[in-house]
Amino acid sequence: MYQELRVFSGNAHPELAQAICDCLEMPLGQCEVIKFSNENIFVRFCENIRARDVFLVQPIVSPVNDRLMELFVMIDAAKRASAGRITAVVPYYAYGRSDKKDQPRVPITARLVANFLETAGADRLLTVDLHAGQIQGFFNIPVDELTALYILSRYFKDKGIPNLTAVATDVGDARRARNVADRLDVPLAIVEKRRIGNEQRSEAVNIIGEVKGMNALIVDDEVDTGSTLIATVDLLQQHGTAAIYACCTHPVLSGPAVERIEQSAIRELVVTDTIPLPVEKRLPKITVLSLAPLLGEAIQRIHTGQSVGELFQ
């Protein structure tokens, strides 16, 4: 059993870290994470963490490479301060889409990031809805992957939308949408699409399943530029779908995403706070659900040696 639990935050998402600590009824640890004028990252823990069970909250969000380097340096600083155990709490794992060699002479960057985290000195990883399940296997340290699907499903169950069908944005993501469909006790439809080269564009070509006259709930793990989401919306409209809703765990919302969503037929996009959403991106049709209670409970269970899997049974 490790000594006292301590939670610290980098610069990526201090609001989420504070919300987690509020759920745990404990103060957020004091830590300086500074970027010097020469762009070097400096970290200093402002309290004793010797033999403590240390959790470092740092989703890998924009600017991605700065936040990633901050996390590496935080882990190294904690290790050199003789922390008892170091858990990297990474609600959003960037580079997750680079999880395999799908063309010649390309990297598997998701594996590279895993190697970096281990080399820096992380003892565990706590994350949420990885883009691909095999990323867990890239690590030689324990990985606890939480899911936001239960929280998202409960939200739409409480809304009581009639004549609803869950929609997967592609065949590869059908399992995620199937889990939501099962929890809502609704049918499933799957969009067949093809991605266009390395461009962040995709083309939806067909729908497997019945959607005509039905209300649709599009389920995805993340929305980046919004191209896949909007292509799915357009295809659903072509097939006579009534109202269209959408949900995802990670609202990356880069480039033209916010404008695309605002101009689309989506009635409501429900996301979580794994990624900070600035005011300018908080459209009236975007609803943000907090994962702080879930992350806080998982942290408490890891600290006390209880099962994290029981959270989802």
ChimeraX attribute file (.defattr): number of C-alpha atoms within 10 A of each C-alpha:
attribute: neighborCount
match mode: 1-to-1
recipient: residues
	/A:1	8
	/A:2	14
	/A:3	15
	/A:4	13
	/A:5	18
	/A:6	21
	/A:7	25
	/A:8	22
	/A:9	25
	/A:10	21
	/A:11	17
	/A:12	23
	/A:13	21
	/A:14	17
	/A:15	14
	/A:16	23
	/A:17	25
	/A:18	20
	/A:19	18
	/A:20	25
	/A:21	21
	/A:22	15
	/A:23	15
	/A:24	18
	/A:25	10
	/A:26	13
	/A:27	13
	/A:28	18
	/A:29	21
	/A:30	14
	/A:31	16
	/A:32	15
	/A:33	17
	/A:34	15
	/A:35	13
	/A:36	9
	/A:37	7
	/A:38	6
	/A:39	9
	/A:40	11
	/A:41	18
	/A:42	15
	/A:43	19
	/A:44	15
	/A:45	16
	/A:46	10
	/A:47	10
	/A:48	14
	/A:49	21
	/A:50	17
	/A:51	16
	/A:52	20
	/A:53	20
	/A:54	29
	/A:55	26
	/A:56	24
	/A:57	26
	/A:58	28
	/A:59	29
	/A:60	24
	/A:61	22
	/A:62	15
	/A:63	9
	/A:64	15
	/A:65	12
	/A:66	18
	/A:67	20
	/A:68	24
	/A:69	17
	/A:70	24
	/A:71	30
	/A:72	21
	/A:73	20
	/A:74	30
	/A:75	27
	/A:76	18
	/A:77	18
	/A:78	26
	/A:79	20
	/A:80	11
	/A:81	17
	/A:82	14
	/A:83	20
	/A:84	18
	/A:85	22
	/A:86	24
	/A:87	23
	/A:88	25
	/A:89	26
	/A:90	21
	/A:91	29
	/A:92	25
	/A:93	26
	/A:94	21
	/A:95	16
	/A:96	18
	/A:97	14
	/A:98	18
	/A:99	19
	/A:100	16
	/A:101	11
	/A:102	10
	/A:103	7
	/A:104	6
	/A:105	6
	/A:106	10
	/A:107	14
	/A:108	15
	/A:109	17
	/A:110	22
	/A:111	21
	/A:112	15
	/A:113	19
	/A:114	21
	/A:115	14
	/A:116	14
	/A:117	24
	/A:118	18
	/A:119	13
	/A:120	18
	/A:121	21
	/A:122	25
	/A:123	20
	/A:124	21
	/A:125	23
	/A:126	23
	/A:127	22
	/A:128	22
	/A:129	21
	/A:130	22
	/A:131	21
	/A:132	16
	/A:133	12
	/A:134	13
	/A:135	19
	/A:136	19
	/A:137	12
	/A:138	16
	/A:139	18
	/A:140	12
	/A:141	15
	/A:142	14
	/A:143	18
	/A:144	17
	/A:145	18
	/A:146	20
	/A:147	20
	/A:148	20
	/A:149	22
	/A:150	12
	/A:151	16
	/A:152	19
	/A:153	19
	/A:154	14
	/A:155	13
	/A:156	17
	/A:157	14
	/A:158	9
	/A:159	9
	/A:160	11
	/A:161	14
	/A:162	9
	/A:163	13
	/A:164	24
	/A:165	25
	/A:166	27
	/A:167	32
	/A:168	26
	/A:169	25
	/A:170	22
	/A:171	14
	/A:172	12
	/A:173	18
	/A:174	19
	/A:175	11
	/A:176	17
	/A:177	27
	/A:178	21
	/A:179	17
	/A:180	26
	/A:181	22
	/A:182	13
	/A:183	14
	/A:184	18
	/A:185	14
	/A:186	14
	/A:187	18
	/A:188	23
	/A:189	24
	/A:190	23
	/A:191	24
	/A:192	17
	/A:193	18
	/A:194	13
	/A:195	12
	/A:196	10
	/A:197	8
	/A:198	7
	/A:199	7
	/A:200	12
	/A:201	14
	/A:202	19
	/A:203	16
	/A:204	22
	/A:205	12
	/A:206	15
	/A:207	20
	/A:208	14
	/A:209	13
	/A:210	15
	/A:211	23
	/A:212	14
	/A:213	14
	/A:214	18
	/A:215	20
	/A:216	25
	/A:217	26
	/A:218	25
	/A:219	30
	/A:220	23
	/A:221	23
	/A:222	20
	/A:223	19
	/A:224	18
	/A:225	21
	/A:226	24
	/A:227	19
	/A:228	22
	/A:229	25
	/A:230	21
	/A:231	19
	/A:232	27
	/A:233	23
	/A:234	15
	/A:235	17
	/A:236	25
	/A:237	17
	/A:238	10
	/A:239	16
	/A:240	14
	/A:241	19
	/A:242	16
	/A:243	18
	/A:244	22
	/A:245	22
	/A:246	20
	/A:247	26
	/A:248	20
	/A:249	29
	/A:250	26
	/A:251	27
	/A:252	23
	/A:253	19
	/A:254	13
	/A:255	11
	/A:256	12
	/A:257	19
	/A:258	20
	/A:259	14
	/A:260	17
	/A:261	22
	/A:262	16
	/A:263	9
	/A:264	14
	/A:265	16
	/A:266	21
	/A:267	14
	/A:268	19
	/A:269	21
	/A:270	20
	/A:271	25
	/A:272	21
	/A:273	20
	/A:274	29
	/A:275	22
	/A:276	20
	/A:277	16
	/A:278	7
	/A:279	7
	/A:280	7
	/A:281	16
	/A:282	12
	/A:283	14
	/A:284	10
	/A:285	13
	/A:286	20
	/A:287	14
	/A:288	17
	/A:289	16
	/A:290	16
	/A:291	21
	/A:292	22
	/A:293	15
	/A:294	17
	/A:295	24
	/A:296	20
	/A:297	16
	/A:298	22
	/A:299	23
	/A:300	15
	/A:301	16
	/A:302	17
	/A:303	20
	/A:304	12
	/A:305	11
	/A:306	12
	/A:307	10
	/A:308	17
	/A:309	12
	/A:310	9
	/A:311	12
	/A:312	9
	/A:313	5
